Amino acid sequence: EVREGLESYGGDALFDDDWRVVAIVRQERVPHPAIEGLVTTTAVSYTPSHGKSWAYVKFCFRSSLFSLVTLVDHLFAVHMQVGNACVLASRQYLGPDHPVRRFLAPFQFKTISVNDNARNNLINPQSMGPRNFAFTDKGTDLAWSVASEYTPSGAELRAVFGDDQASYLRLVLDYGAYVEFLKK
């Protein structure tokens, strides 16, 4: 749910064999055909032949992707999940003089204060974060409630490779191998 006058997020990009975008499908609000005053959504497909509409739809798709990566992958997964878990684990289970904790300390420096600032300035209602996105308060709450469903745990890839840890790690660390995996 987005604020009035702003476009909704989302869309599906369709690619050819060379990874060029050939179409983008968006859910768009249209008047209901049978009930006056009611608005419904329908899937609308756009291609490069749509001219200015194509440019606008590409902009909307990129904006949606940017918002998803910013909110889910970066803010939720990196800061609130992984960063907090690493600091918590090292502080709870490793003594102050433990060599692993001392090794991790530079990488975890200021994680707690950065995440606290992110919570206050980017996550809390009426803070800067929600005002920078098109979501209503209800839409923001919904986005946060499903964020964990869109954060990959690696289980999806491990299900493919099983105990073949080397292939799994190559796929995770080698972008070219990852792209080839996606093409299959």
Secondary structure, DSSP 4 states (H G I P E B T S, - for coil): -B-TTSPPP--EEEE-TTS-EEEEEEEEEEE-SSSTT-EEEEEEEE-GGGTHHHHHHHHHHHHHHHHHIIIIIIIIIIIIIIIHHHHHHHHHHS-TT-HHHHHHHHHHTTHHHHHHHHIIIIISTTSHHHHHSSB-HHHHHHHHHHGGGGS--SHHHHHHHTT-HHHHHHHHH-HHHHHHHHH-
